[in-house]
C-alpha cells in the first residue's frame, strides 16, 4: 500500500516527535509543512523531504496530501481545521479540537456538511488498552466499583511557552486535564453533575480537582496539575470482583485485571501514537467522515465538561473578552 501523505500544520516539539515516529514506520510520509516561523518550517521540511509552504493554504493544498495534521497551540486549531475542511481535506487535529464546545460543534457540523473526515487527536482512545479497560468494565469484570481515582500530574510549566500562556489557552485543563476527563467520560458516558475546584495564577489554571457524578449516582474525581508530580499519571479502579492499577494510561502498552481470588488477566498492545495515524489513515481510505475511535459526540461532550469547569473556576482567556 502506498504511504499515507500528511500536511503538517505546526513544527514544534510534539510535531517533531510525531514526525519521527510515523515516518520511521514506513507507512506515512510528510508531504508539506507550514509554521509561522519560516526558518523552522524550512528545517522541518528539509528533514522530511517535504514542501516548506508559505502559508497554511499552500500546505493543505500541496500535491499528494491525503490529510492534514494540526499540531499548533490550542487557539489556532479552529482556524486551521476550518480551512482544511473548507478545502475538502481530511483533518486530524491535536486535542483539544477547539477551546470551546461551541467551536467544536461548528467544526463537526462543517465536516458533516462537506462530508470530510474530522477527528480529534485523542491518543488514548485510538490505542487498544483503554478500550480493553472499557470492555472489562462493561462486562462486569470489576463488579461493583468501590473506588476509582485518576490523576494527571506533570511538571510541564517549562515544556513549551504555550503551556503557561493565557493567550494560547494555556494551563492544565485543556492541555492535560482533557486526558482523565475524557477517560471518565468514555467509561461512564456524560456526567449528570460537575464540580470543579482549581488553582488560578497568571491567567491560567495550574491544576484542578474535577468531580464528575454519573447516572448511577457515583462520583469520581480527576486530579490534574502542570505544576507538580503528585500522583503522576495513574488510573486505579477497585471493584468488588477485580482491580486495576494503570500508570501512564494515555499511552499504556499493557493493563492487568487483578481478579480477587481468581485468575489475573493481562492485555498487551502497542500504545504508541502510531496507532492514531494508522487508524486515521485507514478510516480516511474507507471513506469515513467520523472516527469510530473518537466520535464527534465524544469530542463535543468533553469540551462541554471543560467549559463548565472553566465557568466554575472563573477562567476566561484574554481572546474571549474581546
QUIWO-V289562 format. One record per pair of residues at least 6 apart in sequence whose ideal C-beta (glycine too) atoms are under 7 Angstrom apart, sorted by the first residue. I is the first residue (numbers start at 1). J is the second residue. If there is no record, write none. Layout:
i j
I J
I J
This chain:
i j
3 27
3 28
3 29
4 27
4 28
4 66
4 281
5 29
5 31
5 64
5 65
5 66
6 28
6 30
6 31
6 66
6 67
6 69
7 31
7 32
7 59
7 60
7 62
7 65
7 68
8 15
8 19
8 30
8 33
8 69
8 71
9 34
9 56
9 59
9 68
9 69
9 70
9 71
9 72
9 80
10 35
10 70
10 71
10 72
11 33
11 35
11 40
11 41
11 44
12 71
12 160
13 160
14 71
15 71
18 71
18 273
19 30
19 48
21 272
21 273
21 274
22 28
22 274
22 277
23 29
23 30
23 48
25 274
27 278
28 277
30 48
30 50
31 50
31 51
31 62
31 64
31 65
32 50
32 51
32 53
32 59
32 62
32 65
33 41
33 44
33 45
33 50
33 52
33 53
33 59
34 41
34 53
34 55
34 56
34 58
34 59
35 41
41 52
42 52
45 51
45 52
51 62
53 59
53 62
56 80
56 83
57 83
60 68
60 83
60 84
60 87
60 89
61 87
65 89
66 284
67 89
67 90
67 91
67 92
67 280
67 284
68 84
68 89
68 90
68 91
69 92
70 77
70 80
70 81
70 91
70 93
70 94
71 94
72 80
73 162
73 168
74 96
74 99
74 168
74 169
74 174
75 99
75 168
75 169
75 319
77 93
77 97
77 98
78 98
78 103
78 107
81 91
81 93
81 107
81 118
82 107
82 110
84 91
85 91
85 107
85 110
85 111
85 114
85 116
85 118
88 114
88 116
90 116
90 117
90 284
91 117
91 118
92 119
92 121
92 280
93 120
93 121
94 121
95 120
95 121
95 122
95 178
96 174
96 178
96 303
97 104
97 107
97 120
97 299
98 104
98 107
98 303
99 169
99 174
99 317
100 303
100 307
101 300
101 303
101 304
101 307
104 299
104 300
104 303
105 300
107 118
108 118
108 296
108 300
111 118
111 289
112 289
115 289
116 289
117 283
117 284
117 288
117 289
119 280
119 291
119 294
120 294
120 299
121 276
122 182
122 294
123 250
123 251
123 273
123 276
124 130
124 179
124 182
124 183
124 249
124 250
125 186
125 293
125 294
126 275
126 276
126 279
126 293
126 294
127 251
127 271
127 275
128 269
129 252
129 253
129 254
129 255
129 267
129 269
129 271
130 183
130 249
132 255
132 267
133 244
133 255
134 186
134 187
136 142
136 257
137 187
141 241
141 242
141 257
142 237
142 239
142 241
142 242
143 239
143 240
143 241
143 242
144 239
144 240
145 218
145 237
145 239
146 238
146 239
146 240
147 238
148 220
148 236
148 237
149 221
149 236
150 180
150 183
150 184
150 222
150 235
151 180
151 223
151 231
151 232
151 233
151 234
152 176
152 177
152 179
152 180
152 224
152 233
153 223
153 225
153 228
153 229
153 230
153 231
153 232
154 176
154 226
154 229
154 233
155 227
155 228
155 229
156 163
156 176
156 226
157 163
157 164
157 226
157 227
162 168
162 170
163 170
163 175
163 226
164 170
164 202
164 204
166 203
166 204
166 317
166 318
167 318
167 319
169 317
170 204
171 204
171 205
172 205
172 206
172 207
172 208
172 224
172 225
172 226
173 205
173 208
173 224
173 306
173 309
173 310
174 306
175 226
176 224
176 226
177 208
177 210
177 222
177 224
178 302
178 306
179 250
180 222
180 224
181 210
181 222
181 302
181 305
181 306
182 302
183 235
183 249
184 212
184 220
184 222
185 298
185 301
185 302
185 305
186 298
188 214
190 301
191 212
191 213
191 214
191 305
192 213
192 214
192 215
193 213
194 212
194 305
194 308
194 309
195 211
196 208
196 210
196 309
196 312
196 313
197 208
197 209
198 205
198 207
198 208
198 313
199 205
199 206
199 207
200 313
200 315
203 318
205 313
205 315
206 225
206 226
206 227
207 224
207 225
207 226
207 227
208 224
208 309
208 313
209 221
209 223
210 221
210 222
210 224
210 309
211 219
211 221
212 219
212 220
213 219
223 231
232 247
233 247
233 248
233 249
233 250
234 246
234 247
235 246
235 249
236 245
237 243
237 244
241 259
241 260
242 257
242 258
242 259
242 260
243 258
244 255
244 256
244 257
244 258
246 252
246 255
251 271
251 272
252 271
253 268
253 269
253 270
253 271
254 266
254 267
254 268
255 267
256 264
256 265
256 266
257 264
257 265
258 264
279 293
280 291
283 291
290 296
